[in-house]
Amino acid sequence: MAATDPRVSIQPATPPLAAGALLWLRQNLFATWYHALLTIGTLWAVVEALAAALDWALHRARWEVVTSNLVLLLVGSYPREELWRVWLAVAVLAGLGVASGLAWGGWERGRRWQLPVVAAWLVLVPVVLAVLHGAGGTQVWGGFLLTLILAVAGITLSFPLGVLLALGRTSSLPVVRALAIAYIEGVRGTPLMVILFFALTALPLFLPPSVRPDLVLRAAAGLVLFTAAYVAEAVRGGLQGVPRGQVEAAQALGLSGTKTMLLIVLPQALRAVIPAIVGQFISLFKDTSLVAVWGLFELVGVAQSVLSNPAFVGRHVEVYAFVAGLYWLFCYGMSYASRRLERRLGVGER
Amino acid sequence: MNRWPARLTVAGPGNVRVRRVLAQALFLAAVAAAGAFVYANVTRNLQQLGIPLGFEFLRYPASFAIGETSIAYQPSDPYLRAFLAGLVNTLRVAGVGIVLATILGVVAGLARLSTNALVRMVASVYVEVVRNTPLLLQLFFWYGAVFLRLPPPDQALRLPGPVFLSNRGLVLPAPRPGPGLGAWLVVVLVGLAVGILLYRRLERMRVEQGRDTRPGLAAVVTAAAVAVAGWAILPAAPLVWSEPEMARFNFQGGVMLSPGFASLLIGLVVYTGAFIAEVVRGGVLAVPRGQWEAARALGLPPLLVLRLVVLPQALRVIVPPLTSQYLNLLKNSSLAIAVAYPDVLNVSSTVVNQTGRTLEMLVLVGLTYLSFSLLTALLMNVYNRAVRRGVS
């Protein structure tokens, strides 16, 4: 970053502290008369906006709409006596998150655990889902819990499918390649709204009459089918990043094509691909909100239903501010962590 | 793209070829079997529901109203026309949105690179807040917390312009074509042509003789002068300014943007603008620092450094992700259903509710969006080839 930054920074030898602060002010805020005007104008607007926002948040906002619906917003109508399942799930997911952070954190010793951690995600997520399912099926899932379930299940389940699609797209067999490209580009050219519409209204038509998945399952299927195409593109990038010499060396050792792929290429590709998958997870995390349009009560859906309660009429800003804050905290946190991780990876590996 | 080489085996190459053909045939057979299974399910399910398959229903009268349309549409028109009205609505919001989002994105992207720390900070807050919250939530905010909570039309907020804000939407003054429009447009075109010629001339003089001829300023002033002179001289007014005014129950004159359209437009512009800002910022940062320094060392003033040295190089980095942001805006306009704006998906879902023709409408909508993506990909390939030719 710093090397390509076009801003010319003039660093004086070692300025005294006060003079340094003044110098900073002059260089960064009052460099020319128009910058001074711009600074003063912007400062005025920022102060006015902040004052209005604070006045609203402290005096005029009625936060009861959030506090009295907090549990509803977080877990929907999940049975209150079964909440231990949610805590268990949160603990397991937090553990997996920490383990991933350690494995990709750039330490020599952590790197050995990268593949076991991926495997742990793939195994533990279904277990967690089963535990959460135990409280009365998918109908009781709601609020932020449903948002998290859809996002985590979506990314975990779309991962194997995405890897297969990426292998198909880089395959040397033209038929396989053409079908993989058709799927990937077809999905990426279609809005998620349309795919969710397909999943929620038309998916049962494609299945035998005896199989009738419920709404949550259908929405999850739509999210998985959608995300897999994007995961495939990320994995393709990882596959292409594996040096050709690795394949040739494996073949020279007499490994078969399948073994070369499974033992040499994929492990290296998947390691490199995880930061991109985190980015995909963040965007999936935000995109799960779209299921609210089609009648599911995840976080945004519950927010809308709270607002339709006559007791809380017109309290949109309070509810939306809370919901937006929750999303922001998670998304910004994850992107911040992955940016740091990427920087460290870049330093550690090359 | 590097592909995995076909495996080298001890057996001859003929063996490998046979195995490859066999593998593909097997794969195709598996896909075909899955397709046949799905097809059998679909026909059986549709039979049970008593819904036929086919597109003939598109000719039946739609018999539902659409809140706002840009092409003539009434409920007695066929479903196909309703679909087209929705499609035009999608293109309307996406077209206006792309223009506004580009302006906002470029301004915010450059603001993030400003030497002014405060401007930089404000732009960063905007980008980080907008990119890290769901678009749907932002749309609900603009619709539910802003537009629907405005006062009714008879107490509408009046902003200078005059612009009226009410829970019926946004009313803006708008130019209406007058009797002299055609003649004036010809004059404007002539003025533009003269301006461009003048610009080329002065630019060449500047490059060759090193005189500060101010080509941009001269060209703009000339073109504007011709346009103003044409307006003054022509006997019939080319444009009539239509100002909105309060009638008994609603507004008259001007142009009215429904709450749905206005919230969708603002939501898409604010959201996509933040992503475009990052694209612009990345593009400018991708220009090596030495280029800036070399241009400054040659004595070029800052604006010319940007225009002659940085922008041409940055644009090559910016254009591909920018087009994908445009496509994203178009695809995201399908969230219109959340703010009750009748876009192509919203209309189609109404059709599905009425007729039960889910598959047909899905195919139509999917192909519509897909054709936009393919068209953009095609244009991008042409652009990339042109750029590459420019480099070599």
Interface residues (C-beta under 8 A of the other chain):
Chain A: M1 A3 T4 D5 P6 R7 Q27 N28 L29 A31 H35 L38 T39 T42 L43 V46 T170 S171 S172 L173 P174 V175 V176 L179 E185 G186 R188 G189 T190 P191 L192 M193 V194 F197 F198 T201 A202 P204 L205 F206 L207 P208 P209 Q240 R244 V247 Q251 S256 G257 T260 M261 V265 I282 K286 D287 S289 L290 A292 V293 V300 A303 Q304 L307 G314 H316 V317 Y320 V323 A324 Y327 W328 C331 Y332 S335
Chain B: M1 N2 R3 W4 P5 A6 R7 L8 R20 A23 Q24 F27 L28 V31 V38 N41 V42 R44 N45 L46 Q48 L113 T115 N116 A117 L118 V119 V122 E128 V129 R131 N132 T133 P134 L135 L136 L137 F140 F141 G144 A145 R149 V284 L285 A286 V287 P288 R289 W292 V310 K331 N332 S334 L335 I337 A338 L345 S349 V352 T358 L359 L362 V365 G366 Y369 L370 F372 S373 L374
